[in-house]
Amino acid sequence: MVLEIVSRTRGNKFVALGFPYDGEIPDGVESKYIIGNSIAQNDLDAAVFANYQPRALAEWKFIPAPEPLVAGRGLEGLETAFGIVRDGVSARNVVVSLE
């Protein structure tokens, strides 16, 4: 489904797959299966986390969702965060701010 949608877009058409895919890849679309820990061993980590993501976040082109649940600040917030996770949280990122 994602590959079909990407095939209808303009520009560079590349999809990083998090799972092996045996299906047909549409013409003009490139894809590569990437194992989660392999990004640190190639240029993908820098491309995403150093080049794309900071700029996209600053320009509101990448909007994280759902809204993070800020449990607290510094080391003092860790116990609260662990308590929230222990008690159960769904579809939220529990965050402790370091600032």
Rosetta silent file (secondary structure, phi, psi, omega in degrees, C-alpha in Angstrom):
SEQUENCE: MVLEIVSRTRGNKFVALGFPYDGEIPDGVESKYIIGNSIAQNDLDAAVFANYQPRALAEWKFIPAPEPLVAGRGLEGLETAFGIVRDGVSARNVVVSLE
SCORE:     score description
SCORE:     0.000 S_00000001
   1 L     0.000  -49.259 -179.544    0.000    0.000    0.000 S_00000001
   2 H   -62.111  -42.714 -179.714    2.720    2.497    0.976 S_00000001
   3 H   -61.632  -38.305  178.542    4.754    1.669   -2.111 S_00000001
   4 H   -65.601  -42.127  178.647    1.722    2.297   -4.321 S_00000001
   5 H   -64.375  -45.456  179.673    1.095    5.685   -2.678 S_00000001
   6 H   -61.562  -36.081 -178.990    4.756    6.673   -3.018 S_00000001
   7 H   -62.537  -21.528 -178.514    4.686    5.687   -6.693 S_00000001
   8 L   -92.633   -0.466 -178.633    2.055    8.399   -7.288 S_00000001
   9 L   -92.649  171.926  176.638    4.117   11.213   -5.759 S_00000001
  10 L   -97.733  162.166  174.129    6.648   13.543   -7.360 S_00000001
  11 L    86.658 -162.073 -178.826   10.350   13.663   -6.682 S_00000001
  12 L   -66.879  127.839 -175.802   12.678   11.059   -5.223 S_00000001
  13 L  -116.105   91.839 -179.892   10.735    7.895   -4.438 S_00000001
  14 E  -130.210  134.692  179.025   12.521    5.837   -1.805 S_00000001
  15 E  -125.446  122.802  174.181   10.953    3.732    0.934 S_00000001
  16 E   -88.207  117.868 -176.696   12.949    2.283    3.833 S_00000001
  17 E   -95.549  135.266  178.034   11.227   -0.963    4.793 S_00000001
  18 L   -93.005    8.763 -179.505   11.325   -2.279    8.346 S_00000001
  19 L  -151.427  153.383  176.893   10.407   -5.776    7.197 S_00000001
  20 L   -64.489  139.046 -178.421   11.288   -8.045    4.278 S_00000001
  21 L  -126.886  121.149 -177.966    8.946   -7.456    1.328 S_00000001
  22 L  -100.288   -3.139 -177.028    8.439  -10.075   -1.372 S_00000001
  23 L   -76.890 -177.389 -179.246    5.784   -8.203   -3.347 S_00000001
  24 L   -81.369  134.985  177.738    6.118   -6.177   -6.508 S_00000001
  25 L  -100.173  124.769 -177.458    7.745   -2.759   -6.226 S_00000001
  26 L   -58.782  151.702  177.004    6.198   -0.171   -8.579 S_00000001
  27 L   -57.571  138.986  177.130    8.331    1.305  -11.368 S_00000001
  28 L    86.062   -4.047  179.958   10.292    4.360  -10.282 S_00000001
  29 L  -108.496  130.242  174.341   10.237    3.436   -6.582 S_00000001
  30 E  -104.736  147.072  176.906   13.374    2.320   -4.783 S_00000001
  31 E  -146.968  158.670  178.010   13.247    0.485   -1.486 S_00000001
  32 E  -148.978  136.000  175.508   15.599   -1.153    0.936 S_00000001
  33 E   -80.253  126.045 -176.783   15.005   -3.416    3.909 S_00000001
  34 L  -122.751  123.754  175.338   16.712   -1.912    6.934 S_00000001
  35 L   -79.554  136.726 -173.744   17.324   -3.758   10.178 S_00000001
  36 H   -47.362  -43.159 -177.489   16.770   -1.416   13.137 S_00000001
  37 H   -85.189   -3.592 -178.807   20.304   -1.565   14.476 S_00000001
  38 H   -81.031  -15.344 -177.231   21.911   -1.272   11.035 S_00000001
  39 H   -65.801  -24.807  178.332   21.175    2.453   10.673 S_00000001
  40 H   -74.617  -12.836 -176.725   24.102    3.260   12.959 S_00000001
  41 H  -103.948    6.501  177.615   26.408    1.465   10.530 S_00000001
  42 L  -141.598 -168.864 -174.829   25.470    3.424    7.415 S_00000001
  43 L   -83.614   -3.000 -176.275   24.525    6.962    6.372 S_00000001
  44 H   -65.523  -39.263 -178.437   20.820    6.642    7.187 S_00000001
  45 H   -60.988  -44.926  178.944   21.170    7.734   10.813 S_00000001
  46 H   -67.593  -39.378 -179.489   22.872   11.006    9.862 S_00000001
  47 H   -61.389  -40.652 -177.652   20.465   11.587    6.975 S_00000001
  48 H   -84.948  -56.745 -168.003   17.439   11.268    9.245 S_00000001
  49 H   -85.173  -20.663  178.735   18.513   12.367   12.715 S_00000001
  50 H  -104.462  -36.565 -174.907   21.140   15.020   11.898 S_00000001
  51 H   -96.977  -56.099 -173.176   19.999   16.426    8.557 S_00000001
  52 H   -78.418  -57.389 -168.009   16.261   15.920    8.049 S_00000001
  53 H   -60.668  -47.546 -179.958   14.552   15.681   11.429 S_00000001
  54 H   -59.360  -42.210  179.892   15.898   18.785   13.243 S_00000001
  55 H   -68.435  -43.756 -179.003   15.121   21.025   10.258 S_00000001
  56 H   -64.368  -37.914  176.598   11.725   19.413    9.621 S_00000001
  57 H   -65.839  -43.923 -179.086   10.741   19.818   13.280 S_00000001
  58 H   -64.078  -34.589 -178.241   11.839   23.471   13.303 S_00000001
  59 L   -92.932    6.070 -178.692    9.878   24.192   10.102 S_00000001
  60 L    57.486   31.557  174.017    6.797   22.226   11.272 S_00000001
  61 L   -90.141  -21.885  175.670    7.101   19.879    8.279 S_00000001
  62 L  -120.611  115.833 -177.183    7.404   16.904   10.625 S_00000001
  63 L  -115.048  111.759 -179.620    4.863   16.938   13.413 S_00000001
  64 L   -66.442  137.380  178.558    5.294   14.268   16.075 S_00000001
  65 L  -145.424  145.676   -2.297    2.060   12.589   17.034 S_00000001
  66 L   -73.428  170.645  178.726    0.530   11.814   19.370 S_00000001
  67 L   -56.645  131.575 -179.995    1.428   14.658   21.684 S_00000001
  68 L   -67.206  150.013  176.426    4.080   13.470   24.180 S_00000001
  69 E   -98.401  104.619 -178.105    3.117   13.087   27.824 S_00000001
  70 E   -81.544  114.396 -175.094    5.727   15.054   29.783 S_00000001
  71 E   -87.345  -18.662 -179.132    6.059   13.314   33.144 S_00000001
  72 E   163.366 -168.695 -178.192    8.532   15.730   34.684 S_00000001
  73 E  -125.586  142.535  175.043   11.970   17.281   34.486 S_00000001
  74 L    63.099 -167.918 -178.685   15.416   15.907   35.209 S_00000001
  75 L   -60.441  -28.700 -179.441   16.187   12.856   37.306 S_00000001
  76 H   -64.080  -27.161 -178.178   13.341   13.762   39.645 S_00000001
  77 H   -81.235  -12.144 -176.842   10.844   13.079   36.839 S_00000001
  78 H   -63.178  -43.718 -178.514   12.018    9.518   36.195 S_00000001
  79 H   -62.342  -41.417  177.200   10.090    7.951   39.067 S_00000001
  80 H   -62.381  -44.209 -179.648    6.880    9.640   37.933 S_00000001
  81 H   -62.222  -45.036  178.464    7.472    8.498   34.348 S_00000001
  82 H   -61.670  -37.986  178.158    8.100    4.900   35.405 S_00000001
  83 H   -63.287  -41.677  178.658    4.909    5.005   37.473 S_00000001
  84 H   -62.549  -45.889 -179.873    2.875    6.201   34.492 S_00000001
  85 H   -65.659  -43.015 -179.794    4.274    3.442   32.282 S_00000001
  86 H   -60.598  -41.051 -178.167    3.815    0.813   35.013 S_00000001
  87 H   -74.799  -16.031  176.598    0.176    1.819   35.518 S_00000001
  88 L   109.004  124.070  177.334   -0.452    1.602   31.782 S_00000001
  89 L  -142.568  140.659 -176.327   -0.350    4.115   28.995 S_00000001
  90 L  -125.057  132.408  174.477   -1.529    3.636   25.436 S_00000001
  91 L    56.665   34.714  176.550   -0.395    5.370   22.237 S_00000001
  92 L  -136.354  147.814  172.027    1.586    8.055   24.081 S_00000001
  93 L   -96.053  120.130  177.556    5.279    8.711   24.494 S_00000001
  94 E   -87.476  122.676 -171.049    6.112    9.281   28.142 S_00000001
  95 E  -122.446  141.494  169.901    8.884   11.890   28.247 S_00000001
  96 E  -116.164  118.034 -177.749   11.176   13.258   30.933 S_00000001
  97 E   -74.450  138.200  177.701   12.613   16.618   29.905 S_00000001
  98 L   -95.592   -3.073 -179.092   16.322   17.138   30.473 S_00000001
  99 L   -93.977    0.000    0.000   16.064   20.922   30.246 S_00000001
